[in-house]
Amino acid sequence: MIKARLKEDTRCHLHIKLRNYEKIQTGKMSGLQIGNGKISFDLANSTEWGTTNLVVQDGSTYQCYYLHWYNNTGLYLDLPVHPEKNRNTFLTADLTGCCVGVQCIGTDIRVRHFNMFGQSRRFSEAELCRGPNCYWLLPAGKGYNENMNNRTFYNLSNTNAAFWGEYDGLQSKWNFYFQNGTNDTTVYEFAYHEN
């Protein structure tokens, strides 16, 4: 759905602006799944950031699985291999230097959002290697090993990067996508492998 909307207008960049669901507000957390990850949202067009944007905002039109974030820690959400009817989208907050991982665990797809606050900080490879077949989308230029297995890099500049997933019912598979943050409106497929 989101990918199709972005393909309709190739000048469009995805921006996730969910005031009610952005950052976890309380406590210190690490490697946790918070809540059931189910929210509702709306889509709107905007030119607020100097480019045409497809904005995910608070609302009730669509349903999705949503992964929160928290400063200097990693959270995860397990997506069902076969999602609930009408809940075939996954969203997480805009990426401003965060790492996102996708891993198949049993009958679920585990998606991780690791936030590292500050320009010079980053997660170690040991922290990122959380079991077999974990695939990472990492910020370019933050010192991550270019030779690390199962990694893809995204670029930041004037705008935040975006990461989302859509369930393909015909293939019975979650597909994940991202856009760089340099006002790059290209939709890139994020490659991962199921068990």
TORTI-507612 format. One record per residue (C-alpha): residue number from 0; x, y, z. Coordinates in pm, whole numbers. Layout:
% TORTI-507612
<pt><seq>NUM</seq><east>X</east><north>Y</north><up>Z</up></pt>
...
***
This chain:
% TORTI-507612
<pt><seq>0</seq><east>0</east><north>0</north><up>0</up></pt>
<pt><seq>1</seq><east>268</east><north>255</north><up>101</up></pt>
<pt><seq>2</seq><east>508</east><north>134</north><up>-167</up></pt>
<pt><seq>3</seq><east>233</east><north>165</north><up>-430</up></pt>
<pt><seq>4</seq><east>152</east><north>521</north><up>-317</up></pt>
<pt><seq>5</seq><east>521</east><north>617</north><up>-337</up></pt>
<pt><seq>6</seq><east>549</east><north>461</north><up>-684</up></pt>
<pt><seq>7</seq><east>250</east><north>668</north><up>-802</up></pt>
<pt><seq>8</seq><east>439</east><north>989</north><up>-722</up></pt>
<pt><seq>9</seq><east>810</east><north>925</north><up>-772</up></pt>
<pt><seq>10</seq><east>890</east><north>1266</north><up>-618</up></pt>
<pt><seq>11</seq><east>752</east><north>1152</north><up>-281</up></pt>
<pt><seq>12</seq><east>947</east><north>1062</north><up>35</up></pt>
<pt><seq>13</seq><east>791</east><north>871</north><up>327</up></pt>
<pt><seq>14</seq><east>788</east><north>1051</north><up>661</up></pt>
<pt><seq>15</seq><east>651</east><north>886</north><up>974</up></pt>
<pt><seq>16</seq><east>503</east><north>1145</north><up>1208</up></pt>
<pt><seq>17</seq><east>307</east><north>964</north><up>1478</up></pt>
<pt><seq>18</seq><east>293</east><north>1190</north><up>1782</up></pt>
<pt><seq>19</seq><east>117</east><north>932</north><up>1998</up></pt>
<pt><seq>20</seq><east>355</east><north>648</north><up>1919</up></pt>
<pt><seq>21</seq><east>703</east><north>792</north><up>1860</up></pt>
<pt><seq>22</seq><east>932</east><north>735</north><up>2158</up></pt>
<pt><seq>23</seq><east>873</east><north>521</north><up>2466</up></pt>
<pt><seq>24</seq><east>843</east><north>781</north><up>2740</up></pt>
<pt><seq>25</seq><east>920</east><north>596</north><up>3063</up></pt>
<pt><seq>26</seq><east>1193</east><north>381</north><up>3214</up></pt>
<pt><seq>27</seq><east>1521</east><north>235</north><up>3087</up></pt>
<pt><seq>28</seq><east>1468</east><north>-57</north><up>2852</up></pt>
<pt><seq>29</seq><east>1689</east><north>-288</north><up>2654</up></pt>
<pt><seq>30</seq><east>1600</east><north>-559</north><up>2402</up></pt>
<pt><seq>31</seq><east>1233</east><north>-555</north><up>2494</up></pt>
<pt><seq>32</seq><east>911</east><north>-597</north><up>2307</up></pt>
<pt><seq>33</seq><east>672</east><north>-324</north><up>2416</up></pt>
<pt><seq>34</seq><east>297</east><north>-388</north><up>2405</up></pt>
<pt><seq>35</seq><east>133</east><north>-573</north><up>2119</up></pt>
<pt><seq>36</seq><east>258</east><north>-326</north><up>1856</up></pt>
<pt><seq>37</seq><east>-84</east><north>-267</north><up>1700</up></pt>
<pt><seq>38</seq><east>-188</east><north>86</north><up>1604</up></pt>
<pt><seq>39</seq><east>-402</east><north>276</north><up>1352</up></pt>
<pt><seq>40</seq><east>-286</east><north>555</north><up>1121</up></pt>
<pt><seq>41</seq><east>-374</east><north>782</north><up>829</up></pt>
<pt><seq>42</seq><east>-179</east><north>888</north><up>519</up></pt>
<pt><seq>43</seq><east>-153</east><north>1246</north><up>394</up></pt>
<pt><seq>44</seq><east>56</east><north>1445</north><up>146</up></pt>
<pt><seq>45</seq><east>272</east><north>1732</north><up>270</up></pt>
<pt><seq>46</seq><east>547</east><north>1967</north><up>152</up></pt>
<pt><seq>47</seq><east>646</east><north>2068</north><up>506</up></pt>
<pt><seq>48</seq><east>1012</east><north>1959</north><up>481</up></pt>
<pt><seq>49</seq><east>1095</east><north>2119</north><up>147</up></pt>
<pt><seq>50</seq><east>1002</east><north>1816</north><up>-60</up></pt>
<pt><seq>51</seq><east>682</east><north>1625</north><up>-136</up></pt>
<pt><seq>52</seq><east>615</east><north>1377</north><up>144</up></pt>
<pt><seq>53</seq><east>376</east><north>1093</north><up>206</up></pt>
<pt><seq>54</seq><east>317</east><north>1137</north><up>579</up></pt>
<pt><seq>55</seq><east>209</east><north>859</north><up>815</up></pt>
<pt><seq>56</seq><east>18</east><north>1038</north><up>1089</up></pt>
<pt><seq>57</seq><east>-212</east><north>963</north><up>1381</up></pt>
<pt><seq>58</seq><east>-553</east><north>845</north><up>1263</up></pt>
<pt><seq>59</seq><east>-789</east><north>552</north><up>1224</up></pt>
<pt><seq>60</seq><east>-810</east><north>466</north><up>852</up></pt>
<pt><seq>61</seq><east>-540</east><north>197</north><up>836</up></pt>
<pt><seq>62</seq><east>-406</east><north>-61</north><up>1081</up></pt>
<pt><seq>63</seq><east>-45</east><north>-172</north><up>1122</up></pt>
<pt><seq>64</seq><east>214</east><north>-327</north><up>1348</up></pt>
<pt><seq>65</seq><east>434</east><north>-53</north><up>1496</up></pt>
<pt><seq>66</seq><east>777</east><north>-76</north><up>1661</up></pt>
<pt><seq>67</seq><east>861</east><north>198</north><up>1911</up></pt>
<pt><seq>68</seq><east>1212</east><north>330</north><up>1987</up></pt>
<pt><seq>69</seq><east>1399</east><north>445</north><up>2297</up></pt>
<pt><seq>70</seq><east>1727</east><north>637</north><up>2339</up></pt>
<pt><seq>71</seq><east>2047</east><north>429</north><up>2339</up></pt>
<pt><seq>72</seq><east>1881</east><north>90</north><up>2339</up></pt>
<pt><seq>73</seq><east>1724</east><north>-169</north><up>2113</up></pt>
<pt><seq>74</seq><east>1360</east><north>-277</north><up>2106</up></pt>
<pt><seq>75</seq><east>1195</east><north>-545</north><up>1897</up></pt>
<pt><seq>76</seq><east>857</east><north>-657</north><up>1769</up></pt>
<pt><seq>77</seq><east>768</east><north>-1007</north><up>1649</up></pt>
<pt><seq>78</seq><east>553</east><north>-993</north><up>1337</up></pt>
<pt><seq>79</seq><east>336</east><north>-1298</north><up>1271</up></pt>
<pt><seq>80</seq><east>428</east><north>-1488</north><up>955</up></pt>
<pt><seq>81</seq><east>60</east><north>-1456</north><up>859</up></pt>
<pt><seq>82</seq><east>-72</east><north>-1123</north><up>994</up></pt>
<pt><seq>83</seq><east>-424</east><north>-1038</north><up>1103</up></pt>
<pt><seq>84</seq><east>-670</east><north>-943</north><up>831</up></pt>
<pt><seq>85</seq><east>-636</east><north>-572</north><up>738</up></pt>
<pt><seq>86</seq><east>-311</east><north>-539</north><up>936</up></pt>
<pt><seq>87</seq><east>-58</east><north>-605</north><up>659</up></pt>
<pt><seq>88</seq><east>178</east><north>-310</north><up>718</up></pt>
<pt><seq>89</seq><east>473</east><north>-267</north><up>954</up></pt>
<pt><seq>90</seq><east>604</east><north>77</north><up>1057</up></pt>
<pt><seq>91</seq><east>874</east><north>215</north><up>1285</up></pt>
<pt><seq>92</seq><east>990</east><north>572</north><up>1351</up></pt>
<pt><seq>93</seq><east>1196</east><north>765</north><up>1096</up></pt>
<pt><seq>94</seq><east>1564</east><north>668</north><up>1097</up></pt>
<pt><seq>95</seq><east>1808</east><north>938</north><up>1207</up></pt>
<pt><seq>96</seq><east>2111</east><north>713</north><up>1250</up></pt>
<pt><seq>97</seq><east>1932</east><north>411</north><up>1400</up></pt>
<pt><seq>98</seq><east>1989</east><north>49</north><up>1303</up></pt>
<pt><seq>99</seq><east>1700</east><north>-177</north><up>1196</up></pt>
<pt><seq>100</seq><east>1731</east><north>-557</north><up>1193</up></pt>
<pt><seq>101</seq><east>1508</east><north>-829</north><up>1047</up></pt>
<pt><seq>102</seq><east>1539</east><north>-1191</north><up>1160</up></pt>
<pt><seq>103</seq><east>1326</east><north>-1504</north><up>1120</up></pt>
<pt><seq>104</seq><east>1262</east><north>-1670</north><up>1455</up></pt>
<pt><seq>105</seq><east>1038</east><north>-1975</north><up>1449</up></pt>
<pt><seq>106</seq><east>701</east><north>-1867</north><up>1313</up></pt>
<pt><seq>107</seq><east>768</east><north>-1494</north><up>1355</up></pt>
<pt><seq>108</seq><east>966</east><north>-1224</north><up>1182</up></pt>
<pt><seq>109</seq><east>1154</east><north>-1029</north><up>1451</up></pt>
<pt><seq>110</seq><east>1217</east><north>-665</north><up>1364</up></pt>
<pt><seq>111</seq><east>1459</east><north>-465</north><up>1581</up></pt>
<pt><seq>112</seq><east>1499</east><north>-88</north><up>1610</up></pt>
<pt><seq>113</seq><east>1829</east><north>6</north><up>1777</up></pt>
<pt><seq>114</seq><east>1868</east><north>374</north><up>1862</up></pt>
<pt><seq>115</seq><east>2212</east><north>517</north><up>1930</up></pt>
<pt><seq>116</seq><east>2191</east><north>879</north><up>2038</up></pt>
<pt><seq>117</seq><east>2487</east><north>1096</north><up>1942</up></pt>
<pt><seq>118</seq><east>2700</east><north>1130</north><up>1632</up></pt>
<pt><seq>119</seq><east>3003</east><north>928</north><up>1749</up></pt>
<pt><seq>120</seq><east>2825</east><north>634</north><up>1915</up></pt>
<pt><seq>121</seq><east>2738</east><north>306</north><up>1749</up></pt>
<pt><seq>122</seq><east>2643</east><north>-51</north><up>1839</up></pt>
<pt><seq>123</seq><east>2914</east><north>-316</north><up>1838</up></pt>
<pt><seq>124</seq><east>2904</east><north>-607</north><up>1594</up></pt>
<pt><seq>125</seq><east>2846</east><north>-836</north><up>1894</up></pt>
<pt><seq>126</seq><east>2533</east><north>-638</north><up>1982</up></pt>
<pt><seq>127</seq><east>2411</east><north>-655</north><up>1622</up></pt>
<pt><seq>128</seq><east>2481</east><north>-1028</north><up>1575</up></pt>
<pt><seq>129</seq><east>2178</east><north>-1156</north><up>1763</up></pt>
<pt><seq>130</seq><east>2159</east><north>-1512</north><up>1639</up></pt>
<pt><seq>131</seq><east>2159</east><north>-1653</north><up>1288</up></pt>
<pt><seq>132</seq><east>2012</east><north>-1482</north><up>984</up></pt>
<pt><seq>133</seq><east>1982</east><north>-1133</north><up>1127</up></pt>
<pt><seq>134</seq><east>1987</east><north>-877</north><up>846</up></pt>
<pt><seq>135</seq><east>2065</east><north>-512</north><up>924</up></pt>
<pt><seq>136</seq><east>1994</east><north>-175</north><up>771</up></pt>
<pt><seq>137</seq><east>2274</east><north>48</north><up>906</up></pt>
<pt><seq>138</seq><east>2355</east><north>418</north><up>872</up></pt>
<pt><seq>139</seq><east>2644</east><north>486</north><up>633</up></pt>
<pt><seq>140</seq><east>2941</east><north>676</north><up>770</up></pt>
<pt><seq>141</seq><east>2898</east><north>569</north><up>1133</up></pt>
<pt><seq>142</seq><east>3196</east><north>332</north><up>1139</up></pt>
<pt><seq>143</seq><east>3016</east><north>3</north><up>1085</up></pt>
<pt><seq>144</seq><east>3224</east><north>-271</north><up>926</up></pt>
<pt><seq>145</seq><east>3163</east><north>-264</north><up>552</up></pt>
<pt><seq>146</seq><east>3242</east><north>-639</north><up>540</up></pt>
<pt><seq>147</seq><east>2992</east><north>-741</north><up>810</up></pt>
<pt><seq>148</seq><east>2758</east><north>-1014</north><up>680</up></pt>
<pt><seq>149</seq><east>2392</east><north>-945</north><up>611</up></pt>
<pt><seq>150</seq><east>2407</east><north>-567</north><up>613</up></pt>
<pt><seq>151</seq><east>2277</east><north>-287</north><up>390</up></pt>
<pt><seq>152</seq><east>2359</east><north>81</north><up>438</up></pt>
<pt><seq>153</seq><east>2133</east><north>384</north><up>412</up></pt>
<pt><seq>154</seq><east>2235</east><north>748</north><up>375</up></pt>
<pt><seq>155</seq><east>2129</east><north>1051</north><up>576</up></pt>
<pt><seq>156</seq><east>2157</east><north>1417</north><up>487</up></pt>
<pt><seq>157</seq><east>1876</east><north>1671</north><up>487</up></pt>
<pt><seq>158</seq><east>1587</east><north>1442</north><up>580</up></pt>
<pt><seq>159</seq><east>1534</east><north>1129</north><up>786</up></pt>
<pt><seq>160</seq><east>1540</east><north>786</north><up>625</up></pt>
<pt><seq>161</seq><east>1232</east><north>562</north><up>632</up></pt>
<pt><seq>162</seq><east>1187</east><north>185</north><up>685</up></pt>
<pt><seq>163</seq><east>862</east><north>-10</north><up>658</up></pt>
<pt><seq>164</seq><east>720</east><north>-352</north><up>571</up></pt>
<pt><seq>165</seq><east>425</east><north>-479</north><up>372</up></pt>
<pt><seq>166</seq><east>280</east><north>-828</north><up>374</up></pt>
<pt><seq>167</seq><east>231</east><north>-990</north><up>33</up></pt>
<pt><seq>168</seq><east>-61</east><north>-1231</north><up>73</up></pt>
<pt><seq>169</seq><east>-1</east><north>-1395</north><up>-266</up></pt>
<pt><seq>170</seq><east>355</east><north>-1493</north><up>-170</up></pt>
<pt><seq>171</seq><east>277</east><north>-1528</north><up>203</up></pt>
<pt><seq>172</seq><east>581</east><north>-1315</north><up>284</up></pt>
<pt><seq>173</seq><east>675</east><north>-989</north><up>454</up></pt>
<pt><seq>174</seq><east>865</east><north>-753</north><up>223</up></pt>
<pt><seq>175</seq><east>1061</east><north>-463</north><up>371</up></pt>
<pt><seq>176</seq><east>1156</east><north>-135</north><up>206</up></pt>
<pt><seq>177</seq><east>1354</east><north>180</north><up>282</up></pt>
<pt><seq>178</seq><east>1427</east><north>525</north><up>148</up></pt>
<pt><seq>179</seq><east>1751</east><north>715</north><up>208</up></pt>
<pt><seq>180</seq><east>1734</east><north>1046</north><up>388</up></pt>
<pt><seq>181</seq><east>1896</east><north>1266</north><up>125</up></pt>
<pt><seq>182</seq><east>1557</east><north>1360</north><up>-22</up></pt>
<pt><seq>183</seq><east>1608</east><north>1039</north><up>-219</up></pt>
<pt><seq>184</seq><east>1263</east><north>931</north><up>-331</up></pt>
<pt><seq>185</seq><east>1377</east><north>592</north><up>-462</up></pt>
<pt><seq>186</seq><east>1214</east><north>294</north><up>-286</up></pt>
<pt><seq>187</seq><east>1475</east><north>26</north><up>-212</up></pt>
<pt><seq>188</seq><east>1383</east><north>-332</north><up>-125</up></pt>
<pt><seq>189</seq><east>1553</east><north>-453</north><up>193</up></pt>
<pt><seq>190</seq><east>1680</east><north>-808</north><up>134</up></pt>
<pt><seq>191</seq><east>1650</east><north>-1072</north><up>405</up></pt>
<pt><seq>192</seq><east>1607</east><north>-1449</north><up>398</up></pt>
<pt><seq>193</seq><east>1350</east><north>-1657</north><up>577</up></pt>
<pt><seq>194</seq><east>1454</east><north>-1975</north><up>760</up></pt>
***
